[in-house]
């Protein structure tokens, strides 16, 4: 049986967002989300770690070609999120608050169906160098 390994590629994008629930009052949003509820939005320099797990291909020696993984992340996530206002410009967040938790789940939904070899195992979204969320598809 071939060895199973996990390959990870890091990508980067910049995006603005506002944490705001339209079903709540402005005061309640301000209480829940603090400065992140700013009506003028705020931005982050996100890092996204995408991990694929699978057997090593005996012909190529790859679990997944890292160039392919890079292109998939660029095509399905970065090109849609980079330098965008997530609330206004990204359809997936029109009815979903773009918290880091929701962003990482959306990234999973965009990437999982297009992974050609192995399986998407984990995505880590770094909102700041101290704050991250991790999703394993569960």
Secondary structure, DSSP 8 states (H G I E B T S, - for coil): ---EEEEEEEEEEEEEE----TTS-HHHHHHHHGGGG-TT-EEEEEEEEEEEEEE--TTT--SS-HHHHHHHHIIIIIHHHTTEEHHHH-GGGSSS---HHHHHHHHHHHHGGG--SSEEEEEEEESSSS-EEEE---
